[in-house]
């Protein structure tokens, strides 16, 4: 696991489709569900006619943490207060690199 300027990066020595499935399974094992899957390659081709490497963004949510964050927001807690309590929102990115499938996260606290 490597730290990047956005979060963490993990490289897997498995086929890309397996890496996506394993990532979703790992998120599920930690209480997260994948709410959205964005195929960046397909989107950039369709919208900009731009070729791009295989790259998927998974939008994951942990319902109990989301509930805590939403209730805290309604109660007027600040973002910094939520961060101190360990409530975080993030996005998981999966892309195909020359070294094989890789995934990373972007911690939206920054």
N, C-alpha and C positions, 0 to 999 in steps of 0.2 A: 504494500500500500504506500502510495506516495502522496505527499501533501502538495497541492497546487495553489495558485493564488485565489482559486474559487472554492476549494474544499479538499476532497480526497479523490485519488485515482487508484483503481485496481485493474490490473491487466489479467486476463484469463486466457488460458491455453485451450480453448474450446471453440467450436464453430459459432459464428455470430448469433444465429437463431437460438442456440443453446444458452449463450450468455444472456440474451434478453430474457428467456424463460427462467433461468436460474436467478437472475436479479429480481424478477417479479416474485418468485418463490421466497427468496430471502427477505424481501420487504414484507410479504405476507406473514412469514414466521415471526417478524418483529411487530406485528399488529398494524401494518400499513396495507392499504389497498391501492391499486393503480387505477386512478380515475380517468386519466387521459394518456394517450400514446400519440406522440407527434412524430411523424416520419419526416425529418428535416430534408432529407434528400428529395423525396417526392414533392414536398411543399415548395422548395426552392425551384425545382424544375417546372412545376405547374404555374407558379406565380411570377418567376423571373427568368424562366428558361435558362437557368444556371445549373450546371452539373456540379454535384457535391458528393463527397464520400458518403458511405452508408452511416447514418447517424440518427438515433432515436432519442427522444426526450420522454421520460416517464414522469407523469405528475402523480405523486404518491401522497396519501393522506392517512393519518392515524386518527380515527374518529374520536377517541378519548382526549387526545392532545388538541385536536381541532376544537372540540367542545370547550375544553379549558380556555383555549385562546379566545374563542368567540365570547364566552361568558366574561372573561377578564376584560376584554375590549369594551363590552357593554357596561361593565362596572367602572370603567375609566382607568384601568391600569395602563401604565406606559409600556412601550415596547421594551425598554431596558429592564423593566420589572419582570416582564414575561421571560426575557432571556435569562435572568438570574434564577428563575424557577425552572429552567430547562425546557420551556415551550418554544419549539423551533419549527419553522416551515422551510421546506427545501424542495429541490428538484433533482431527479436522478437523470444523468445523461449517459447514453450508451452510443458508442461509435466504433466503427471498424477501422483499426489502424494497421500499419504495416506489420506491427508486432502481434496482431490478433485483436479480438474484441477487447474493449476497455470500457470501464464505466467510471463515472465521477459524480460528485454531488456539488451542488451550489448551495451554500448555507446563506439564506437570505438575511442573516443578521448583519452582514457587512454592507 
